[in-house]
C-alpha cells in the first residue's frame, strides 16, 4: 500500500509551451526505457525474488518510478497546454495531437505506443536484476559537451537500482 501526497516531490513549473521538446520528452514516460516500463518492471519482478530484502527494494524503486511518471507527465502536459493549431504543426506535435489532443499518452519519441514487450520478468532473480540494471544504465547515460566538442558517452558507476541495493543492503550485492 502507498500513501499518496497530492503534490509533486519536485514541482514542475514550465512557463513556455514547447511541443517539439514535449515530443522528445514523452519517451521518458512511454519509451522502452521510460518510467512506465521501469515501474512495471520493478513492481512485477518483485514477486519472483527469493529474498524479502530484494522484494522491498524493488517495491521501493518501483514506487519511486511511479512518482517519476507523474513528473514526466506534468512536464509533457505543461509543454503542450494551450497550444494553437499553428504551434502544434510548427512543433511537429500534430501526429500525436490528432489522436490524443493534449492528453498524456505514453509513447516513444518516435510515436510508438508503450509496449510491455520492452520489459522482462523472469523467475530467475539474477536475470531480472541484470535486466533492471541494464535498463537503468540506458537512462543514465551522460554526454558531456564542452566548447562545442562532444565527448564519448559515459555510464555512471551505479544505476538507481544499484545505488539503492548498495546503500540499503550491501551484503546482498
N, C-alpha and C positions, 0 to 999 in steps of 0.2 A: 504494500500500500504506500501511497505517496501523500505528502502534504503539499498542496499547491498554493504558492503565493501569487496573487493576481497582478504581478508586476515582473518585468524582466530584470534579471540579475544585473545585466549591463544594458541600461536603456539605449534604445536606438532612436536617434533624432536626426533625420536627414531633411535638410531644408529644400533641396532642389531635386525634382524628379529627373531620372536618367534611365530611359528604357533600354538603352544599349548596355549599360552596366548591369541592370536587372537581368537581362538576357544571359549574361555571363554568370552572375552570382547564383542564379536559380539552380545551377548544377551542384552547388554546395548543399542544396536541400535534397534534390531528387536524382542526382547523378549516381553513377555506380559506386563512388567512394564518398557520397554525400551523407548528411546527418541521418536521413531516414534509413538508409542502408545500415549505418553504424548502429543506430538504436535497435533496429530489428535484429541485426546480427547478435549483439550482446545479450539482449533480453531473451532470445530464443536459445542461444548456445548454453546458457547457464543451467538448463535442465539436465544436460548430459555430463556435467562436471562432477568428478568423484570427490572433490574436497569442498566443504562448506565455505571455506575462506574464499576460494575462487568464485563460487556462486555469488557470494556477497560482493566481490569486486565487480563481476560482470553486471550485477544488478545496479550497483552504484554508477558505473561508467555508462551503462545503457540509459539510466535515468538522466544523467547529465547530457547525453546526446539528445534526449527529448527537449531539454532546455535549449540546446544549440539549434534544433529545428525551429523552435519558436523565434529565436533571434534572427535566423536567416530569413524566415518568412516575414518578419517585421521589416527587415531591410528591403526585401523584394517589394513588399506592399508599399512602403514609403517611396521607393524609387519609381513606382508606376501609378501612384494615385493622382487623380485629376489631370490626366494627360489628354491633350486634344488629339483628334484623329491624325493631324499633321505630325505631331510629335511621335505618335505611335509608329507611323510609317517611316519617318525620318530616322527613328531609333532602331529600326529593324525588329520591332516587337510585334508587328502586325500579324505574323503567323500564329504566335502564341495567343494574341489578343482575340483573334477570330473565334477560337474555341473556348477560351476561359475568361475573357474580359480582364478585369483587374484582380480576379480571384487567384489565390495561390494554388498552383497545381505542380506537384513535384515532378520535375523532368530535368534532363541534362541540358547543357547549353546548346546542344545540337537539336533540341526539341524532342528527344526520345523520352517517353514517359518512364517513370520509375518502374523497375522490373526486379522482382525478388531473385532473379537469376544472378544478380550481381553479388549475392551473399552466399555463404556456405555455412552449414551447421552439420557437424559430423558427431557421431558417438565418440570418436577418438578425440579426447580432450586436447592433446598436443596439436592435432591437425587444426582444430578450431582456434586455439590460441595463436598458432602460427598465422592463420588467415587473418585474425584480428590485427596482429602486429603489422602484417604486410599492408592491410587496408589503411591503417593509421599512418604508416610511413608514406603512402601515396599522397596523403593530405598534407603531411608535414614537410614537404619539400620546400626548400628555400632557394631563391635565386637572388643573389646579391648583385646589384647594379651600382657601379661606381664609375664616375667620369665617362658615362655612356659606353662602358665596356661591360659586357656580360661575362660573369664568371660561371663555372660549371655548377650544376645543381648539387646541393648538399643535403644530406639527410641528418636530422637531429639524432642524437645518440639513442634516445628512448622515445617511443610513441606515448600518446596519452595513456593507453592501457599499460604499457610497460612501466611508466613512471608510477602509476597507481599501484601496480603489483609490487614494484621495488620498494616504494615508501611504506606501504601498509604491511606487506608480508614478505620481507626479504628472504626468509627461509625457503620459500617455495619457488624462487626463480634463481 
